[in-house]
Amino acid sequence: MKFKDANFSKEHRFSIGIEEESNKYYISFPAYNGIVEYEEYYEISQQEYLDFDTNLSNALTLLQRCKERKEESRLLYQPSIKRGSPC
C-alpha cells in the first residue's frame, strides 16, 4: 500500500490522502501500542475527502468516531493483534 497524504493537521494529529494502489481516500491518525507508533487508516468517500479538505469540524467528527473504534468497517487494513491507542 502506498499512502500519500494530501493534507494534515499538526494540531489535531491526523491526515487525509489517497492510497495510490487502490485509489481509495483515507483519514489517518497515529496510534501507539506500547512498542511502536503506527498509523491507522480509515477509508473515506471522495465527497468526504473533498469536504474534509475545507471543513475541519466534519473531519474532526469522523476522526473522533474512528478513535473510539466506531468506524471499524472503514479500516483499510486490520492493525496487529496488539492494537494501540490513539496518540
SESE-825952 format. One record per atom (N, C-alpha, C): x negated, y negated, z negated; atom name; residue number from 1. Coordinates in steps of 0.02 Angstrom, whole numbers, plus 50000, padded with zeros to 5 digits. Atoms other than C-alpha are relative to their C-alpha. Layout:
N
<node east="X" north="Y" up="Z" atom="CA" n="NUM"/>
...
# end
This chain:
87
<node east="49958" north="50059" up="50000" atom="N" n="1"/>
<node east="50000" north="50000" up="50000" atom="CA" n="1"/>
<node east="49955" north="49938" up="50000" atom="C" n="1"/>
<node east="50037" north="50063" up="49994" atom="N" n="2"/>
<node east="49939" north="49826" up="50045" atom="CA" n="2"/>
<node east="50046" north="49943" up="49979" atom="C" n="2"/>
<node east="49958" north="50054" up="50027" atom="N" n="3"/>
<node east="50019" north="49693" up="49936" atom="CA" n="3"/>
<node east="49966" north="49933" up="50015" atom="C" n="3"/>
<node east="50026" north="50067" up="49984" atom="N" n="4"/>
<node east="49997" north="49514" up="49997" atom="CA" n="4"/>
<node east="50044" north="49948" up="49967" atom="C" n="4"/>
<node east="49963" north="50052" up="50035" atom="N" n="5"/>
<node east="50051" north="49378" up="49878" atom="CA" n="5"/>
<node east="50008" north="49939" up="50045" atom="C" n="5"/>
<node east="49986" north="50060" up="49961" atom="N" n="6"/>
<node east="50133" north="49230" up="49964" atom="CA" n="6"/>
<node east="50007" north="49939" up="49954" atom="C" n="6"/>
<node east="49991" north="50054" up="50049" atom="N" n="7"/>
<node east="50171" north="49127" up="49808" atom="CA" n="7"/>
<node east="49995" north="50030" up="49931" atom="C" n="7"/>
<node east="50005" north="49976" up="50068" atom="N" n="8"/>
<node east="50140" north="49141" up="49623" atom="CA" n="8"/>
<node east="50011" north="49943" up="49951" atom="C" n="8"/>
<node east="49994" north="50048" up="50055" atom="N" n="9"/>
<node east="50172" north="49056" up="49458" atom="CA" n="9"/>
<node east="49950" north="50020" up="49946" atom="C" n="9"/>
<node east="50049" north="49987" up="50053" atom="N" n="10"/>
<node east="50022" north="49050" up="49344" atom="CA" n="10"/>
<node east="50032" north="49993" up="49931" atom="C" n="10"/>
<node east="49965" north="50012" up="50063" atom="N" n="11"/>
<node east="50132" north="48981" up="49206" atom="CA" n="11"/>
<node east="50043" north="50059" up="49978" atom="C" n="11"/>
<node east="49954" north="49946" up="50016" atom="N" n="12"/>
<node east="50259" north="49123" up="49215" atom="CA" n="12"/>
<node east="49973" north="50069" up="50016" atom="C" n="12"/>
<node east="50036" north="49938" up="49985" atom="N" n="13"/>
<node east="50135" north="49257" up="49272" atom="CA" n="13"/>
<node east="50040" north="50048" up="50044" atom="C" n="13"/>
<node east="49969" north="49955" up="49951" atom="N" n="14"/>
<node east="50224" north="49327" up="49424" atom="CA" n="14"/>
<node east="49982" north="49976" up="50069" atom="C" n="14"/>
<node east="50011" north="50019" up="49930" atom="N" n="15"/>
<node east="50205" north="49327" up="49612" atom="CA" n="15"/>
<node east="50055" north="50031" up="50043" atom="C" n="15"/>
<node east="49956" north="49971" up="49950" atom="N" n="16"/>
<node east="50312" north="49358" up="49764" atom="CA" n="16"/>
<node east="49958" north="50008" up="50063" atom="C" n="16"/>
<node east="50038" north="49988" up="49939" atom="N" n="17"/>
<node east="50250" north="49427" up="49928" atom="CA" n="17"/>
<node east="50030" north="50055" up="50041" atom="C" n="17"/>
<node east="49977" north="49946" up="49956" atom="N" n="18"/>
<node east="50261" north="49564" up="50057" atom="CA" n="18"/>
<node east="49949" north="50057" up="49999" atom="C" n="18"/>
<node east="50043" north="49940" up="49995" atom="N" n="19"/>
<node east="50194" north="49741" up="50059" atom="CA" n="19"/>
<node east="49992" north="50011" up="50075" atom="C" n="19"/>
<node east="50012" north="50003" up="49928" atom="N" n="20"/>
<node east="50114" north="49741" up="50232" atom="CA" n="20"/>
<node east="50012" north="50064" up="50038" atom="C" n="20"/>
<node east="49990" north="49937" up="49964" atom="N" n="21"/>
<node east="50128" north="49926" up="50275" atom="CA" n="21"/>
<node east="50074" north="50016" up="50010" atom="C" n="21"/>
<node east="49928" north="49985" up="49996" atom="N" n="22"/>
<node east="50315" north="49941" up="50240" atom="CA" n="22"/>
<node east="50042" north="49938" up="50018" atom="C" n="22"/>
<node east="49965" north="50063" up="49988" atom="N" n="23"/>
<node east="50361" north="49757" up="50268" atom="CA" n="23"/>
<node east="50056" north="49988" up="49949" atom="C" n="23"/>
<node east="49952" north="50012" up="50054" atom="N" n="24"/>
<node east="50455" north="49758" up="50102" atom="CA" n="24"/>
<node east="49977" north="49940" up="49959" atom="C" n="24"/>
<node east="50014" north="50057" up="50042" atom="N" n="25"/>
<node east="50466" north="49600" up="49999" atom="CA" n="25"/>
<node east="50000" north="50022" up="49926" atom="C" n="25"/>
<node east="50005" north="49980" up="50071" atom="N" n="26"/>
<node east="50423" north="49606" up="49813" atom="CA" n="26"/>
<node east="49993" north="49940" up="49955" atom="C" n="26"/>
<node east="50018" north="50044" up="50056" atom="N" n="27"/>
<node east="50413" north="49515" up="49649" atom="CA" n="27"/>
<node east="49958" north="50045" up="49954" atom="C" n="27"/>
<node east="50044" north="49960" up="50042" atom="N" n="28"/>
<node east="50273" north="49573" up="49534" atom="CA" n="28"/>
<node east="49978" north="49961" up="49939" atom="C" n="28"/>
<node east="50026" north="50031" up="50061" atom="N" n="29"/>
<node east="50203" north="49540" up="49362" atom="CA" n="29"/>
<node east="49950" north="50048" up="49968" atom="C" n="29"/>
<node east="50049" north="49956" up="50032" atom="N" n="30"/>
<node east="50057" north="49606" up="49258" atom="CA" n="30"/>
<node east="50030" north="50036" up="49940" atom="C" n="30"/>
<node east="49981" north="49960" up="50059" atom="N" n="31"/>
<node east="50081" north="49742" up="49129" atom="CA" n="31"/>
<node east="49935" north="50029" up="49971" atom="C" n="31"/>
<node east="50059" north="49973" up="50034" atom="N" n="32"/>
<node east="49959" north="49816" up="49003" atom="CA" n="32"/>
<node east="50022" north="50062" up="49961" atom="C" n="32"/>
<node east="49982" north="49937" up="50034" atom="N" n="33"/>
<node east="49963" north="49996" up="48939" atom="CA" n="33"/>
<node east="49952" north="50019" up="49944" atom="C" n="33"/>
<node east="50047" north="49986" up="50053" atom="N" n="34"/>
<node east="49828" north="49982" up="48806" atom="CA" n="34"/>
<node east="49931" north="50019" up="50025" atom="C" n="34"/>
<node east="50064" north="49982" up="49969" atom="N" n="35"/>
<node east="49691" north="50035" up="48926" atom="CA" n="35"/>
<node east="49983" north="49953" up="50057" atom="C" n="35"/>
<node east="50012" north="50039" up="49939" atom="N" n="36"/>
<node east="49711" north="49936" up="49086" atom="CA" n="36"/>
<node east="50059" north="49954" up="50014" atom="C" n="36"/>
<node east="49947" north="50044" up="49975" atom="N" n="37"/>
<node east="49808" north="49788" up="49154" atom="CA" n="37"/>
<node east="50013" north="50017" up="50073" atom="C" n="37"/>
<node east="49981" north="49983" up="49932" atom="N" n="38"/>
<node east="49902" north="49825" up="49314" atom="CA" n="38"/>
<node east="50062" north="49961" up="50019" atom="C" n="38"/>
<node east="49940" north="50035" up="49976" atom="N" n="39"/>
<node east="50043" north="49753" up="49420" atom="CA" n="39"/>
<node east="50057" north="50049" up="50009" atom="C" n="39"/>
<node east="49939" north="49963" up="49984" atom="N" n="40"/>
<node east="50221" north="49817" up="49428" atom="CA" n="40"/>
<node east="50034" north="49961" up="50056" atom="C" n="40"/>
<node east="49970" north="50029" up="49940" atom="N" n="41"/>
<node east="50304" north="49785" up="49597" atom="CA" n="41"/>
<node east="50072" north="50022" up="50008" atom="C" n="41"/>
<node east="49929" north="49987" up="49992" atom="N" n="42"/>
<node east="50492" north="49772" up="49622" atom="CA" n="42"/>
<node east="50023" north="49972" up="50067" atom="C" n="42"/>
<node east="49976" north="50021" up="49934" atom="N" n="43"/>
<node east="50575" north="49764" up="49792" atom="CA" n="43"/>
<node east="50054" north="49946" up="49994" atom="C" n="43"/>
<node east="49949" north="50052" up="49994" atom="N" n="44"/>
<node east="50675" north="49609" up="49835" atom="CA" n="44"/>
<node east="50019" north="49995" up="50074" atom="C" n="44"/>
<node east="49977" north="50009" up="49931" atom="N" n="45"/>
<node east="50775" north="49568" up="49990" atom="CA" n="45"/>
<node east="49965" north="49939" up="50032" atom="C" n="45"/>
<node east="50028" north="50058" up="49966" atom="N" n="46"/>
<node east="50716" north="49445" up="50121" atom="CA" n="46"/>
<node east="50034" north="49936" up="49976" atom="C" n="46"/>
<node east="49964" north="50059" up="50024" atom="N" n="47"/>
<node east="50851" north="49325" up="50063" atom="CA" n="47"/>
<node east="49976" north="49979" up="49930" atom="C" n="47"/>
<node east="50026" north="50016" up="50067" atom="N" n="48"/>
<node east="50791" north="49337" up="49881" atom="CA" n="48"/>
<node east="49931" north="49969" up="50007" atom="C" n="48"/>
<node east="50068" north="50026" up="49989" atom="N" n="49"/>
<node east="50613" north="49309" up="49942" atom="CA" n="49"/>
<node east="50002" north="49927" up="50020" atom="C" n="49"/>
<node east="49995" north="50069" up="49976" atom="N" n="50"/>
<node east="50662" north="49151" up="50034" atom="CA" n="50"/>
<node east="50029" north="49954" up="49945" atom="C" n="50"/>
<node east="49970" north="50038" up="50054" atom="N" n="51"/>
<node east="50769" north="49092" up="49887" atom="CA" n="51"/>
<node east="49950" north="49988" up="49943" atom="C" n="51"/>
<node east="50046" north="50006" up="50056" atom="N" n="52"/>
<node east="50637" north="49127" up="49755" atom="CA" n="52"/>
<node east="49943" north="49951" up="50015" atom="C" n="52"/>
<node east="50054" north="50045" up="49981" atom="N" n="53"/>
<node east="50510" north="49025" up="49852" atom="CA" n="53"/>
<node east="50017" north="49928" up="49982" atom="C" n="53"/>
<node east="49979" north="50069" up="50015" atom="N" n="54"/>
<node east="50613" north="48868" up="49816" atom="CA" n="54"/>
<node east="50042" north="49994" up="49937" atom="C" n="54"/>
<node east="49955" north="50001" up="50058" atom="N" n="55"/>
<node east="50723" north="48917" up="49668" atom="CA" n="55"/>
<node east="49971" north="50041" up="49943" atom="C" n="55"/>
<node east="50035" north="49965" up="50054" atom="N" n="56"/>
<node east="50618" north="48960" up="49517" atom="CA" n="56"/>
<node east="50047" north="50032" up="49950" atom="C" n="56"/>
<node east="49955" north="49972" up="50051" atom="N" n="57"/>
<node east="50765" north="48989" up="49400" atom="CA" n="57"/>
<node east="50028" north="50067" up="50021" atom="C" n="57"/>
<node east="49976" north="49935" up="49976" atom="N" n="58"/>
<node east="50834" north="49129" up="49509" atom="CA" n="58"/>
<node east="49945" north="50053" up="49996" atom="C" n="58"/>
<node east="50056" north="49954" up="50005" atom="N" n="59"/>
<node east="50662" north="49209" up="49517" atom="CA" n="59"/>
<node east="49989" north="50021" up="49928" atom="C" n="59"/>
<node east="50011" north="49984" up="50071" atom="N" n="60"/>
<node east="50643" north="49199" up="49328" atom="CA" n="60"/>
<node east="50054" north="50045" up="49972" atom="C" n="60"/>
<node east="49946" north="49956" up="50023" atom="N" n="61"/>
<node east="50812" north="49280" up="49301" atom="CA" n="61"/>
<node east="49986" north="50072" up="50020" atom="C" n="61"/>
<node east="50016" north="49932" up="49978" atom="N" n="62"/>
<node east="50765" north="49432" up="49405" atom="CA" n="62"/>
<node east="49936" north="50025" up="49965" atom="C" n="62"/>
<node east="50062" north="49980" up="50033" atom="N" n="63"/>
<node east="50590" north="49434" up="49331" atom="CA" n="63"/>
<node east="50014" north="50026" up="49929" atom="C" n="63"/>
<node east="49983" north="49978" up="50068" atom="N" n="64"/>
<node east="50662" north="49447" up="49155" atom="CA" n="64"/>
<node east="50035" north="50068" up="50001" atom="C" n="64"/>
<node east="49965" north="49935" up="49995" atom="N" n="65"/>
<node east="50778" north="49590" up="49208" atom="CA" n="65"/>
<node east="49950" north="50056" up="50016" atom="C" n="65"/>
<node east="50051" north="49949" up="49984" atom="N" n="66"/>
<node east="50628" north="49682" up="49282" atom="CA" n="66"/>
<node east="49958" north="50015" up="49939" atom="C" n="66"/>
<node east="50041" north="49990" up="50060" atom="N" n="67"/>
<node east="50525" north="49656" up="49125" atom="CA" n="67"/>
<node east="50039" north="50040" up="49947" atom="C" n="67"/>
<node east="49958" north="49963" up="50047" atom="N" n="68"/>
<node east="50671" north="49726" up="49023" atom="CA" n="68"/>
<node east="50018" north="50069" up="50027" atom="C" n="68"/>
<node east="49990" north="49935" up="49967" atom="N" n="69"/>
<node east="50672" north="49878" up="49141" atom="CA" n="69"/>
<node east="50074" north="50011" up="50018" atom="C" n="69"/>
<node east="49930" north="49995" up="49978" atom="N" n="70"/>
<node east="50849" north="49841" up="49201" atom="CA" n="70"/>
<node east="50006" north="50003" up="50076" atom="C" n="70"/>
<node east="50001" north="49998" up="49927" atom="N" n="71"/>
<node east="50798" north="49847" up="49385" atom="CA" n="71"/>
<node east="49955" north="50056" up="50025" atom="C" n="71"/>
<node east="50046" north="49945" up="49983" atom="N" n="72"/>
<node east="50706" north="50013" up="49391" atom="CA" n="72"/>
<node east="50010" north="50028" up="50070" atom="C" n="72"/>
<node east="49988" north="49974" up="49932" atom="N" n="73"/>
<node east="50788" north="50063" up="49556" atom="CA" n="73"/>
<node east="49963" north="49959" up="50052" atom="C" n="73"/>
<node east="50037" north="50043" up="49953" atom="N" n="74"/>
<node east="50690" north="49920" up="49637" atom="CA" n="74"/>
<node east="49925" north="50014" up="50000" atom="C" n="74"/>
<node east="50072" north="49987" up="50003" atom="N" n="75"/>
<node east="50518" north="49986" up="49587" atom="CA" n="75"/>
<node east="49974" north="50026" up="50067" atom="C" n="75"/>
<node east="50029" north="49976" up="49937" atom="N" n="76"/>
<node east="50409" north="50007" up="49742" atom="CA" n="76"/>
<node east="49960" north="50063" up="49990" atom="C" n="76"/>
<node east="50032" north="49936" up="50018" atom="N" n="77"/>
<node east="50312" north="50145" up="49654" atom="CA" n="77"/>
<node east="50006" north="50008" up="49925" atom="C" n="77"/>
<node east="49994" north="49986" up="50072" atom="N" n="78"/>
<node east="50325" north="50228" up="49485" atom="CA" n="78"/>
<node east="49933" north="49989" up="49965" atom="C" n="78"/>
<node east="50061" north="50007" up="50040" atom="N" n="79"/>
<node east="50196" north="50172" up="49356" atom="CA" n="79"/>
<node east="49980" north="50068" up="49970" atom="C" n="79"/>
<node east="50024" north="49937" up="50030" atom="N" n="80"/>
<node east="50093" north="50305" up="49269" atom="CA" n="80"/>
<node east="50043" north="50019" up="49940" atom="C" n="80"/>
<node east="49962" north="49975" up="50058" atom="N" n="81"/>
<node east="50162" north="50409" up="49127" atom="CA" n="81"/>
<node east="49991" north="49953" up="49940" atom="C" n="81"/>
<node east="50013" north="50047" up="50054" atom="N" n="82"/>
<node east="50079" north="50289" up="49004" atom="CA" n="82"/>
<node east="50015" north="49929" up="50025" atom="C" n="82"/>
<node east="49978" north="50065" up="49974" atom="N" n="83"/>
<node east="50180" north="50139" up="49060" atom="CA" n="83"/>
<node east="49989" north="49945" up="49949" atom="C" n="83"/>
<node east="50016" north="50055" up="50043" atom="N" n="84"/>
<node east="50132" north="49972" up="48991" atom="CA" n="84"/>
<node east="50059" north="49953" up="49988" atom="C" n="84"/>
<node east="49953" north="50053" up="50014" atom="N" n="85"/>
<node east="50222" north="49818" up="48932" atom="CA" n="85"/>
<node east="49979" north="49938" up="50038" atom="C" n="85"/>
<node east="50018" north="50061" up="49965" atom="N" n="86"/>
<node east="50231" north="49652" up="49023" atom="CA" n="86"/>
<node east="49951" north="49958" up="49960" atom="C" n="86"/>
<node east="50049" north="50044" up="50032" atom="N" n="87"/>
<node east="50087" north="49534" up="48985" atom="CA" n="87"/>
<node east="50028" north="49931" up="49992" atom="C" n="87"/>
# end
